[in-house]
Amino acid sequence: MLKLEARAAPSQLMTVASPLLALLLTALVAAIILAGIGQDPLAGLRVLFIEPLTGRRQISEVLLKATPLIVIALGLAVCYRANVWNIGAEGQFLLGCVGAGGMAIWLTTQGIVLPKVVGIPLVLLAGMLGGLLWAALVALLRDRFNANEILVSLMLVYVAQQVVNALVFGPWKDPQGFNMPQSVGFHASLHLPPLLERTRLHIGFVIALVLALVVTLFLFRSFRGFQLQVGGLAPAAARYAGFSARSALWTALLLSGALAGLAGAMEVAGPTRQVTPYLSTGLGFTAIIVCFVGRLNPLGIVAAGVLLSLMLIGGELAQSRLGLPNAMASVLQGLLLLILLACDTFIHQRLRWVPSRKSSNKAVA
């Protein structure tokens, strides 16, 4: 029978190259799916992977979509390296939208016009605080009552969506909005500055790149980051060294929540510029895939965020131009993650044929 056996020395080359291999295999499976539903595979792959990169505006939309994915995934990477399984970044993202939106709505309705260098940081900090407090609920329940952080963080996503709905259908509803469930538009001084003229890409993408560098330094060049990673890889060794598991839990969740909240703040202060009930588009869940495709490495997460954004934009184009189902992008994301996990399995293990006990007994006889 076949048995998986650990390799003595996994290939470093394959470890680095496996995301690219997974992408190629995903494209191959996508071509087979397209052919199976009666579409031209080459035309479908072109729309999915090439069309979003054929112009300045298209590339800017890919980078715009990648910005919140990268920021959220950076926080999740810290959590997962510390063996803290935060699955509720979507809820923390929404509370970041609420915190930033609340600050922007208050400044707008009160007629307070601040310079951009003051107003925008204020809005972003309010968003970070919202995400941080939502993640603090998870940390508190895990710390005090030993509640499972996976379930708690996931369930709080649905609570966060209801909080958004309650606000935009209630006190935040724009009285001049023709009864639409949306807040007033933010004052122009609170809009994130554009990075490229005549595009929606804003300075948040630069912030995401800077954060990737900061998180890299935190994880791999700071003692606190070393403590978190030791606690994740070897909890017994961390306890023996005197590292606090409780401190690691709070640090990882609060940092992750703050970054998810920052992503939400950049979303409402960037392309949306108001609070609506349609802010939840699954970015917090997609960021989990970004994390693992990027190998929990901040620099890898930047590349993975752009790749997953490319898939999302390509899926939207395929839906409008080829009539493909809306779920095509989600299917590709799931395939990419599954194939990457399969590649990792065979990088660290190998299949070996082991004779069954019955066959061995016959041979002896």
C-alpha positions in Angstrom: 0.0 0.0 0.0 1.0 3.7 -0.5 2.2 5.6 2.6 3.3 9.2 3.1 6.8 9.4 4.6 8.6 12.5 5.7 11.5 13.6 3.6 14.9 13.9 5.3 15.6 17.3 3.6 12.7 19.1 1.8 13.8 20.8 -1.4 14.4 24.5 -0.8 14.0 25.2 -4.5 10.6 23.6 -4.6 9.5 25.4 -1.5 10.1 28.7 -3.2 8.8 27.6 -6.6 5.6 25.8 -5.4 3.4 28.9 -5.4 4.2 29.4 -9.1 3.7 25.7 -9.8 0.3 25.9 -8.0 -0.7 28.9 -10.1 0.2 27.0 -13.3 -1.8 23.9 -12.2 -4.7 26.2 -11.2 -4.7 27.7 -14.7 -4.7 24.2 -16.2 -7.6 23.1 -14.1 -9.4 26.3 -14.9 -8.9 25.6 -18.6 -10.4 22.2 -18.2 -13.4 23.6 -16.3 -13.9 26.2 -19.1 -13.8 23.6 -21.8 -16.3 21.5 -19.8 -18.9 24.3 -19.7 -18.5 25.0 -23.4 -16.2 28.0 -23.3 -13.0 28.6 -25.2 -10.3 27.8 -22.6 -7.7 30.1 -24.1 -10.1 33.0 -24.4 -11.3 32.4 -20.8 -7.8 32.3 -19.4 -6.9 35.5 -21.3 -9.9 37.3 -19.7 -9.1 35.8 -16.2 -5.4 36.4 -16.1 -4.3 38.8 -18.9 -7.1 41.3 -19.5 -6.7 42.9 -16.0 -3.1 43.8 -16.8 -3.6 45.3 -20.3 -3.8 49.0 -19.4 -3.0 51.6 -16.8 -6.5 51.8 -15.5 -6.9 48.0 -15.3 -3.6 47.6 -13.4 -4.6 50.4 -11.0 -7.8 48.5 -10.2 -5.9 45.3 -9.5 -3.6 47.2 -7.1 -6.6 48.9 -5.5 -8.2 45.6 -4.8 -4.9 44.2 -3.5 -4.4 46.9 -1.0 -6.9 45.8 1.7 -6.0 42.1 1.0 -2.3 42.8 1.8 -3.0 44.9 4.9 -5.4 42.3 6.4 -3.1 39.4 5.5 -0.1 41.0 7.2 -2.0 41.0 10.5 -3.2 37.5 10.0 0.3 36.3 9.3 1.4 37.6 12.7 -1.5 35.7 14.3 -0.9 32.4 12.5 2.9 32.5 13.2 1.9 32.9 16.9 -0.5 29.9 16.5 -3.5 32.2 17.1 -6.2 31.3 14.6 -8.1 34.5 13.8 -10.7 33.7 11.2 -12.8 36.8 11.8 -10.7 39.5 10.0 -13.8 40.3 7.9 -15.6 41.4 11.1 -12.6 43.5 12.2 -12.5 45.0 8.7 -16.2 46.0 9.0 -15.6 47.6 12.5 -12.7 49.5 11.0 -15.2 50.8 8.4 -17.5 51.8 11.3 -14.8 53.5 13.3 -13.4 55.4 10.3 -16.9 56.1 9.0 -18.1 57.4 12.3 -15.2 59.8 12.6 -15.6 61.0 9.0 -19.4 61.4 9.3 -19.0 63.4 12.5 -16.5 65.7 11.0 -18.5 66.2 7.8 -21.9 66.8 9.5 -20.4 69.2 12.1 -18.8 71.2 9.3 -15.3 70.7 10.7 -12.8 70.9 7.8 -9.3 69.8 8.8 -6.2 69.8 6.7 -5.6 66.4 5.0 -2.5 65.8 7.1 -4.7 65.9 10.2 -8.1 64.6 9.0 -7.0 61.5 7.1 -4.7 60.2 9.9 -7.5 60.8 12.4 -9.9 58.8 10.2 -7.4 55.9 9.7 -6.6 55.8 13.5 -10.4 55.6 14.3 -10.6 52.7 11.9 -7.7 50.9 13.5 -9.3 51.4 16.9 -12.5 49.9 15.7 -10.8 46.7 14.4 -8.6 46.5 17.5 -11.6 46.6 19.9 -13.4 43.9 17.9 -10.3 41.7 18.0 -10.0 42.5 21.7 -13.4 40.7 22.3 -11.9 37.6 20.8 -8.7 37.9 22.9 -10.8 38.5 26.1 -13.0 35.5 25.6 -10.1 33.2 24.8 -8.0 34.6 27.7 -10.7 34.6 30.4 -13.0 31.8 29.4 -10.8 29.7 27.1 -13.3 30.1 24.3 -12.2 28.9 20.9 -10.9 31.9 18.9 -11.8 30.3 15.6 -15.5 30.1 16.4 -15.6 33.4 18.4 -13.9 35.4 15.7 -16.0 33.8 12.9 -19.3 34.4 14.7 -18.4 38.0 15.4 -18.3 38.6 11.6 -22.1 38.2 11.4 -22.5 40.5 14.4 -20.3 43.1 12.8 -22.4 43.1 9.6 -25.5 43.6 11.7 -23.8 46.6 13.4 -23.2 48.1 10.0 -26.8 47.5 8.9 -28.2 49.0 12.1 -26.2 52.2 11.6 -26.8 52.8 7.9 -30.5 51.9 8.1 -30.8 54.0 11.3 -28.9 57.0 12.7 -26.3 57.2 10.0 -28.8 57.1 7.1 -28.4 60.1 4.8 -31.6 62.2 5.0 -30.9 63.5 1.5 -30.1 60.0 0.1 -33.6 59.2 -1.4 -34.2 56.6 1.3 -31.1 54.6 0.3 -29.3 52.8 3.1 -26.1 54.8 3.1 -24.4 57.5 5.0 -23.6 61.0 3.9 -20.6 61.3 1.6 -17.4 62.3 3.4 -15.9 65.7 3.0 -13.3 66.0 0.3 -10.6 66.7 2.9 -11.1 63.2 4.3 -10.6 61.3 0.9 -7.4 59.4 0.5 -5.2 61.2 -2.0 -4.9 59.4 -5.4 -1.7 57.7 -6.3 -2.3 57.9 -10.1 -4.3 60.6 -11.7 -7.6 59.6 -13.3 -7.6 56.3 -11.4 -9.1 55.1 -8.1 -5.8 53.9 -6.8 -4.9 55.8 -3.7 -2.0 56.3 -1.3 -3.2 53.3 0.7 -1.2 51.0 -1.6 2.0 52.7 -0.5 0.9 52.4 3.1 0.4 48.6 2.5 4.0 48.3 1.1 5.5 50.2 4.0 3.5 48.0 6.5 4.9 44.9 4.7 8.4 46.2 5.5 7.5 47.1 9.1 5.9 43.6 9.8 9.0 42.0 8.2 11.2 43.8 10.7 8.9 43.1 13.6 8.7 39.4 12.9 12.3 38.7 11.9 14.4 41.5 13.5 12.7 42.1 16.9 12.8 40.2 20.1 9.0 40.5 20.4 8.5 38.9 17.0 10.9 36.1 18.0 8.8 35.4 21.1 5.6 35.2 19.1 7.1 32.8 16.5 8.7 30.5 19.2 5.3 30.4 20.9 3.7 29.3 17.7 6.3 26.7 16.6 7.2 25.3 20.0 4.8 26.2 22.9 6.7 24.1 25.4 10.0 25.7 24.5 8.4 29.1 24.8 7.0 28.3 28.3 10.4 27.0 29.3 12.0 30.2 28.1 9.6 32.3 30.2 7.7 33.7 27.2 4.1 34.6 28.1 1.4 32.8 26.0 -1.1 35.3 27.3 0.9 38.3 26.1 1.4 36.6 22.7 -2.3 36.0 22.3 -3.2 39.7 23.0 -0.3 41.1 20.9 -1.2 38.9 17.9 -4.9 39.6 18.0 -4.7 43.3 18.7 -2.2 43.8 15.9 -4.2 41.7 13.5 -7.4 43.6 14.4 -5.8 47.0 14.1 -4.5 46.2 10.6 -7.9 44.8 9.5 -9.5 47.9 10.8 -7.0 50.0 8.9 -7.9 48.2 5.7 -11.6 49.0 6.4 -10.7 52.7 7.1 -8.8 52.9 3.7 -11.8 51.3 2.0 -14.3 53.8 3.2 -11.9 56.8 2.9 -10.7 55.6 -0.5 -13.0 54.2 -3.2 -16.3 54.1 -1.2 -16.2 57.5 0.6 -19.3 56.7 2.6 -20.6 53.8 4.7 -23.0 51.4 3.0 -24.3 47.9 4.0 -22.4 46.4 1.1 -18.9 46.9 2.4 -18.5 43.2 3.2 -17.2 41.5 0.1 -15.3 38.6 1.7 -11.9 40.4 1.7 -11.2 39.2 5.2 -11.7 35.6 4.2 -9.8 36.0 0.9 -6.9 37.4 3.0 -6.6 34.0 4.7 -5.7 32.5 1.3 -3.3 35.4 0.6 -1.6 34.6 3.9 -0.9 31.0 3.0 -0.1 31.6 -0.7 2.4 34.1 0.5 3.9 31.6 3.0 3.1 33.8 6.0 6.0 36.0 4.8 5.1 39.7 4.5 6.9 40.2 1.2 5.3 37.0 -0.2 2.0 38.4 1.0 2.4 41.4 -1.2 2.8 39.2 -4.3 0.0 36.9 -3.2 -2.3 39.9 -2.6 -1.7 41.1 -6.2 -2.3 37.6 -7.5 -5.6 37.1 -5.7 -6.7 40.6 -6.7 -5.9 39.7 -10.3 -8.2 36.6 -9.9 -11.0 38.7 -8.4 -10.9 41.3 -11.2 -10.5 38.6 -13.8 -13.5 36.8 -12.4 -15.6 40.0 -12.7 -14.5 40.5 -16.3 -15.2 36.9 -17.1 -18.7 37.3 -15.7 -19.5 40.4 -17.7 -17.8 39.4 -21.0 -18.1 35.6 -21.2 -21.2 35.1 -19.0 -19.3 32.9 -16.6 -20.8 32.3 -13.1 -20.1 34.8 -10.4 -18.5 32.0 -8.3 -15.7 31.4 -10.8 -13.2 33.7 -8.9 -14.0 31.8 -5.7 -13.5 28.5 -7.4 -10.1 29.6 -8.6 -9.1 30.8 -5.2 -10.1 27.5 -3.6 -8.3 25.6 -6.3 -5.1 27.6 -5.8 -5.1 27.0 -2.0 -5.9 23.3 -2.3 -3.2 22.8 -5.0 -0.7 24.8 -3.0 -1.4 22.6 0.1 -1.0 19.5 -2.1 2.4 20.8 -3.4 3.5 21.5 0.2 2.5 18.0 1.2 4.7 16.4 -1.4 7.6 18.8 -0.8 7.8 17.7 2.9 6.7 14.1 2.3 6.9 11.4 -0.3 4.8 8.5 -1.4 6.4 5.1 -0.6 5.1 1.7 -1.5 4.9 -0.4 1.7 4.0 -4.1 1.3 1.0 -5.1 3.3 1.4 -7.4 6.2 -0.7 -10.1 4.4 1.6 -10.0 1.4 4.7 -10.2 3.6 3.3 -13.3 5.4 2.6 -15.0 2.0 6.2 -14.2 0.9 7.6 -15.8 4.1 5.4 -18.9 3.7 
